[in-house]
């Protein structure tokens, strides 16, 4: 039976490959990208099914949504290459970011999943805004990373408790983003005083609450 299944699988793939080659030879239209997009999409859905069948299979979300992102990129790049342009990689990065978000939603103790999620989403924002903002879009990347660590600090991760250490990288990344932004845009110089006031005000309020 195993030998029969193996022959069916290989034979089926050969038939599909032959049909694709025949259509390409007759019409001149390359179906290879579409076929790959379908196969990658089916692979992604298979992993998502494994994840959905058991919450403990959270790991399956990572290859599942990543493959769906790759499938979307390949499919759109084949059908409408001008639509994506150089931003096609954002679909893959977005799929990876979504995967880690789902990992966190499946198990709220996996706060670490928010870090790669934030990195991927920040990269997507960078790619999406680079065409409008130019080199200034790098500020969005640093601000996105700062917001990611700020979110980790605000969310309860251990019996309702919150971690304080994420405020350190959040503040550092915010400072880097503002410094970089000051060299790119005139309006960014107004953000630095506001950010300093907000951070200082937060520390003062926190000190009063601990004293009370």
C-alpha positions, 0 to 999 in steps of 0.5 A: 500500500505504501508503494502504491501511494508513493507511485500515485503521488509521484505519478500525479505530480509528473502528470501535473508537471507535464500538463503545465509544460504542455500549456506553456508550450501551446499558449506561451503562458507560464503556469509554473508560478500559479502551480507553485502558488497553489502547492505552497498554499495547500501546504500552508493550509495543511499546517494550519489544519494541524494547528487548529486540530490541537492547540498544543500544535502552536508551532504549526502556525509558523510554517503555515502562515509563512507558506501562505505569505509565500504563496500569495507573493508567488501568485500575485507576482505571476498574475499581476507583477506590476501590482506588487513591484518591489513590495512583494516581500512584504507579503512574506514578512506579513505572513511571518508576523501573523504567524507569531501573533497567532502563536501568542494568541494560542498561548498568552504565556508565549510573550516572546512571540510578540518580538518577531511579530513586531519586527516583521510588522515593522519591516512591512510598514517600512516597505509599505511607506518607503515609496512615500517617505523615502529614507525617512521610513526607517524611523517607522521601523524603529518606532514599531520596534519600540511599540513592540517592547512597550506592548510587552511591558503593558501586557500581563504575562505571568499570573497578571504581573507585568515585566518592567525590563521591556521598557529599557529596549522600548525607550532605547529604540524610541530614542534611536528612532527620534534621533534618526528622524531628526536628521530626515524631517524637520517636523520630527524635532517636535516629537523629541520634547513631547516624548521626553515629557511623556516619559518623564511624566510616566515616571513621576506618576509611577513614583507617586503610585508606589509611594501611595 
